[in-house]
Amino acid sequence: MMKRAGWGACASLVLGGMALLVAAQVQAQMPMAELGAGMYRIEAEVAYTMQTRQLGLMNRRSMPAQHGMVFVFPMDAGHCMWMKNTFLPLSVAFLDAQGRIINIEDMQPQTEDNHCAAAPARYALEMNLGWFKDRGLKRGDQIRGIDRLPEAR
């Protein structure tokens, strides 16, 4: 005999579905930017508002190889990233105001470990796990196109 779900379970499903719909709408509104690293082209979603920075790449199941997300922060600081509700293994490069790589951290899915900039950073660029290492990119290398990003809000 099957038991019927109570109102609480139904409400949770509806609210969870609504939250995913809102997240999808916010992600669809993120502008795209073309960045470059060495000879490599990057198509990056731009998270430049508080709402888009908080959402980031949460709930994504895949991302094309040359795609990523660049986070634009309102000021240089020791920004940190984590992977709550993020299903993709990622590498994040923290960048200074000129787009130079400060440090690169590898991040595992659905963890709440902090991955922080080693010095004050203005940007963070998330790519699939190992993307920077596989291309020989390291501390001090330049990410082009940062100067064309919108100001943080």
C-alpha positions in Angstrom: 0.0 0.0 0.0 1.4 3.4 -1.0 1.3 6.2 1.5 0.4 9.7 0.3 2.9 12.5 1.0 1.8 15.1 3.5 1.4 18.8 2.9 4.8 19.5 4.3 6.5 17.2 1.8 4.5 18.8 -1.1 5.4 22.3 0.1 9.1 21.4 0.3 9.0 20.1 -3.3 7.2 23.1 -4.6 9.6 25.6 -2.8 12.6 23.6 -3.9 11.4 23.7 -7.5 10.7 27.4 -7.2 14.2 28.0 -5.9 15.8 26.1 -8.8 13.6 28.2 -11.2 14.8 31.5 -9.7 18.4 30.3 -9.8 18.0 29.4 -13.5 16.5 32.8 -14.2 19.4 34.6 -12.4 22.0 32.5 -14.3 20.3 33.2 -17.6 20.6 36.9 -16.9 24.4 36.8 -16.4 26.3 38.6 -19.2 29.0 36.8 -21.0 32.6 38.0 -21.5 35.4 36.8 -23.7 38.6 36.5 -21.7 42.0 35.1 -22.8 44.9 33.3 -21.1 48.0 32.8 -23.3 46.7 31.4 -26.5 43.4 30.2 -24.9 40.0 31.8 -25.3 37.6 31.7 -22.4 33.8 32.3 -22.6 32.9 33.4 -19.1 29.6 34.2 -17.4 30.0 37.3 -15.3 28.9 37.3 -11.7 29.1 40.9 -10.8 26.1 41.4 -8.4 25.7 40.1 -4.9 22.9 37.8 -6.1 24.9 36.3 -9.0 28.1 36.0 -6.9 26.2 34.1 -4.2 24.7 31.7 -6.8 27.8 31.2 -8.9 27.9 27.8 -10.6 25.6 26.1 -8.1 23.3 23.3 -9.3 25.2 22.9 -12.7 25.9 19.4 -13.8 28.3 20.2 -16.7 30.3 23.0 -18.3 32.0 23.1 -21.7 35.8 23.0 -21.6 36.3 26.7 -22.6 33.6 28.0 -20.4 33.9 29.4 -16.9 32.6 32.1 -14.6 34.3 35.2 -13.5 33.4 36.8 -10.2 33.8 40.6 -10.0 34.2 41.9 -6.5 33.6 45.5 -5.4 37.0 45.8 -3.7 40.4 44.1 -3.4 40.2 41.7 -0.5 41.1 38.2 0.6 38.0 36.7 -1.0 37.2 33.0 -0.5 35.1 30.5 -2.5 33.3 27.3 -1.5 31.4 24.6 -3.3 28.1 24.3 -1.4 25.5 22.9 -3.9 28.0 22.9 -6.7 28.3 19.5 -8.5 31.2 20.3 -10.7 34.9 19.9 -9.6 36.4 23.3 -10.3 39.7 25.2 -10.2 39.6 28.9 -9.2 42.2 31.5 -10.1 42.2 34.5 -7.9 43.2 37.6 -9.9 44.4 41.1 -8.9 42.9 44.3 -10.3 45.0 44.0 -13.5 44.0 40.4 -14.1 47.3 38.7 -13.0 46.9 35.3 -11.3 47.6 35.5 -7.6 47.0 31.8 -6.9 45.0 28.8 -8.1 43.0 26.5 -5.9 41.3 23.2 -6.8 37.9 22.7 -5.3 35.9 19.5 -4.9 32.1 19.3 -5.4 29.6 19.8 -2.6 32.2 20.8 0.1 32.2 23.8 2.3 36.0 24.1 2.6 37.2 27.7 2.1 39.5 28.4 -0.9 41.0 31.8 -0.5 43.1 34.4 -2.3 46.7 34.4 -1.1 46.7 38.2 -1.5 44.0 40.9 -2.0 42.0 39.9 -5.1 39.5 41.8 -7.3 38.4 38.8 -9.4 38.0 35.0 -9.3 37.8 32.9 -12.4 36.3 29.4 -12.0 37.0 26.8 -14.7 36.7 23.0 -14.8 39.1 21.2 -12.5 42.6 21.2 -13.8 41.9 23.7 -16.6 44.7 26.1 -15.6 47.3 23.4 -14.8 46.6 21.6 -18.1 47.4 24.8 -20.0 50.5 25.6 -18.0 49.0 28.7 -16.4 50.4 29.8 -13.0 50.9 32.6 -10.5 51.8 35.9 -12.3 50.2 34.9 -15.7 47.8 37.5 -17.2 44.1 37.0 -17.9 43.1 39.3 -20.8 39.7 41.0 -21.0 39.3 41.9 -17.3 39.3 45.6 -18.2 36.1 45.1 -20.2 34.1 43.6 -17.3 31.2 45.5 -15.7 31.8 47.1 -12.3 30.7 45.1 -9.3 27.4 46.0 -7.8 
